C-alpha cells in the first residue's frame, strides 16, 4: 500500500544536496513521519472527544499543525498548492519557526513520559538537513499520502520503517549499532518469555528493535497466544517498556519505531546510560526483563568508569555491569556481547565473569556465526541469565546455519528453530553441550566456546575467509581508533 511512497520519498531526498546517505534519509523521513503521525493522532482524539460531547485541546497550535503548513487543503479537501509554502519560504519557516516552536515543548512538558516532552526532545536534537525547499515540498506531499488511522496501515508502515533501519545499518561499517537481526531478537524473546505485568528494559536501545519485537510478541498473546484484556493492553502500552539511548539519531528513530509499532508514548530517555552510578540504581529502577545489544569496541572516559565497581574502558563490559544491577532478583536477561568476553584474560573480564557466575545463573550461551551482524566484523554470543542464584551449569549452543551469512543471505527464523527446541530441556546434540562450573578454571573463569560433542573432522579454513576476517578486524580497529580520537 505505502511501499512506493517510501521509495519516492527516498528518491526525493537522494536528489537533495543536504542528504548524502541512508542515515540522512532515515533521519529526515523520521521527523516528517512523526509530525504526520501526531496530526493523525490528534485528529482521532478530536473526533472521539466530539462523539463524547467534550472539547479537545490540541497539543500543536493551529498555525503549526500539519494541515496548516505541510499539507493545506482547499474546500474540496484537495491539496491547496496556492497556499502551500515552498522554496526558500518553506525552508525559512521550518528552520526559523517550526523547529524552535517544537523544541520549546520540552520546557513546557509536565514530565519526561509525556508526548509533549518527546516532541521537545526530538526537535531539540534533530535538524532539518534538506536544503531545497522544493525537495522538501515534494517529500511532504508524499508523506501526506501515508495514514496512521488503522492497524493495517500502522503495521505496514512499521514494516517499511524497519526496512529503512536495516538499510541504514547496512550503509556503514557499524551496522550492528542500528540493527540487530530480527530473527535473533525473536529467539532471545522466546527463551526469556516476558509476560504482561513485567517491565522490559533496554539501556542501549538503538532503534528499539528489542522493545518493538517484545511488544509484538506480547500483543499477540505471548507464547500461548492468549487474547489480551483491555487492562492488559493498557499495561502493555504504558507500563511495560523502558529504554535509554545516548545518540540523538538513534533516539529519534527509537521513538518513531515504537510509535509505528503501536506504543503511543514510548518511555525512552535520551541519556548516557553509563553516566549513572551503579549505587544509585534502587529497586524502584530495576526491571523484570532485560533485552539488549550494547555497543562494543568503544572506550569510556575515566570519570564514567568511576561509576562501576569493575573499572574498564570497554563499553560492553560496563553495560553488562549496569544490566546485572538493573535486573530485579529473579529477573531474566538476554544480552548480546563479543565472544571474546568469554575468554579475555584481563582483570576486568575475569572479575566480570566471576560476578556473573556467582550472582546470576548463566544457563545458556548462544554462539553466533560470523556475519550474523551485517557491517560488524566481530563474532558474538548471546548470554541468557537469571539474577539471584549462582550458576551451576552452562548450556552452549553453536549456531551453524550451514551456509555463509551475508547481506543477501541473512539469518532467518528457521536457522534458530533447533536452538529454541533444544534450549527448553538443555539437550545435548552435535551442536550443543553443557559445562559444569565446578569443572572450569576458577582462577580465570574461562567460558570459551569449545564443543566437546562435535566429532567432525577439523577443516582448515579457506584463505579467502581468513583474509575477509582480517579486513573486518581492521575496520573494527579503525572504528575504535576513531572513537579514541574523539577524546582529544
C-alpha angles and dihedrals in degrees: 000000000000103000095099090049091056090050091049091052090052091048090052093049092045089062093052119094092221095061118065108159147024087268090061093044092053094044095050094042088051098061092046091047090049093054092046090049090049091051092050090046092052090047091055093047092048091052092048091050091049091053089052091049091244133128119248122213111211120225093216121055114245097251092055099043119117093251093055102053111004101043114006114184131209126227090281093053093252124132109279106221092175093065099033117110114234141162117016091345091062094047091047091051095047095045099034104036116009101048095044089048093051093044089058092065090080092067093045097048119108094220142351093258094065127098088236091060091048090053091052093045094049096048092042089061107032125070131201105250097177106111101186117071088204092056090047091050091052092049093048092052090052093047088051088063089065120089132200098189104104133045091241091054092048091047093054092045091051090051092049092046091051088054090054090051090050091050090047090054091049090051094073140035092253094063093143089061091070105023132042111186107262095222088059092048091049091051091050090051092047091056095044093043103200117206136209108272094035122104119235121205139190115181093186097044101167104172090349093247092149094053094044092051091045089052091052090048094052094038088059091051101266122257092330093049093226119174112250125235123230089256091051091050091052090050090049091051100044113019109030113067126058129170146166128205130181104196120077099221094046090048092055092046091048091053093048094044093052092046091052090051090056106268103126099191109027116205094225118143120203102224145110101268092201092058089076115093112237090228089063093060102103126184088264088064096049126102139211098227132026123192117176151145102201120197115266133195093042126117127226127210122256093252090057092048089057088071090070134066092220105057116214138139093220107109095208092054091052091049091051090055089049092051094049090051093044094051117096118236104275091020122137130228139187113192130178113219139159111280090232087073087077094061111018111132099208116116095249094053093047093047092047094050089049092051092047093050096044099045101030137042104240093195100163139031117187111200108209123208125243116282093025084130111049112226093015117106099202135086118240142197131201116230116209114192145156121218124232105040131070122249116258100170135007121213114208129199121189107209110217115169090186093242141068111269121224147139093294094036107041130170113283137194093257090059089064099043096097092047091054093049096047093043090066091070101016087241121186121238139147086285100038137056142154133238124200113224089224088064097056126088105274092202095061103017086217111189099179118166103252114159107213091179097058106099095170117126112266108251120206113241121254110255089229091059091048091053091048091052091049089053090049092050090049089054091050090050090050090052091050092050091050091052090050091050089059088070093061 
